[in-house]
Amino acid sequence: MQTVVHLLSGDEAEQETALAIARNLLEDETDSIDDVAIVVQSKGIATVTADGDSVEDVEALLEDGVSVRACSNTLEMMDLEESDLLEGVETVPEGAVEVTRLQEEGYGYLRP
């Protein structure tokens, strides 16, 4: 199975929940999870910035193979550069399109 976690919120509790969901999926003992992706956009982008509060958690997920993708439209809207993101975070042109594309590829959709 493949799962995409969609993170839009600036709410710290929702951001922590999204990261915890990704961690729990990785730690699933049934070995039924093949791939985990996190797509961030809107105020959720703060989760993956180099000066954010979740740096260690996001870096650990990246190291464990989670694909983290940030919306380029959001970066532009929030006056951020790719260099403001944690190393290893990919950018995609549009977060909603990326989520839709992943769902079309068979990813299950989760949103905290």
Secondary structure, 3 states (H helix, E strand, C coil): CEEEEEECCCCHHHHHHHHHHHHHHHCCCCCCCCEEEEEECHHHHHHHECCCCCHHHHHHHHHCCCEEEEEHHHHHHCCCCHHHECCCCEEECCHHHHHHHHHHCCCEEECC
